[in-house]
């Protein structure tokens, strides 16, 4: 789990920028867990983007608007859609908090394709923006493959029977 950021994490503002630039993505990670009804703290947004040239160009524009910088300096250029399209992980910090972009082929327990992940996604509307969240079975499969303590706790919470009132 990441340490809390120095500034307030504002996932809604990151979603606004992604929507404005028409980036095709699916939310994974802690925010996806929340989308399935288990509220837990998270300090970053994890997404898988559609791996097309057009979508990579849109992502580049969104990252520019978000004033994104790589969390670990390297040779990846956030303004180069070709690099964004092929990078296994793009770990950034934006003016609204951390954003991690994961390539579908480098996800633990990956779905067969971005299209399969997207078609099984749960769509949540937040302030008029449709946000695709990884479907429950995809999310559990990814978390089981990652196997970290937080992932295992998420699986337990996501699979727990609701308490009767």
Secondary structure, DSSP 8 states (H G I E B T S, - for coil): -----SS---HHHHHHHHHHTT--EEEEHHHHHHHTT-----SEEEEEE--SHHHHHHHHHHHHHTT-EESS--S--TT-HHHHHH-SEEEEEETTEEEEEE-GGGSTT--S-HHHHHHT-EEEEETTEEEEE--HHHHHHHHHHH--HHHHHHHHHHHS-----
